[in-house]
């Protein structure tokens, strides 16, 4: 299968006091993805993510873009699917 992704590396609890948040960089995440996917494209792109195009306030994010194809490596461990 194809995995196409564009988005910032944002974490839900990143700046909330008292919450546990593990914030990984692209350099830390990429090798784990590369175990099971072959990267075909990769780039950093600027995006106005979740922004009202008619509003005056805009937040720009430096996003990771990649397209990867699932390889033949079998997964390890157990999966705990959210949807049964």
Helices and strands as residue ranges (DSSP letters): E 2-7, H 26-34, E 37-47, E 61-70
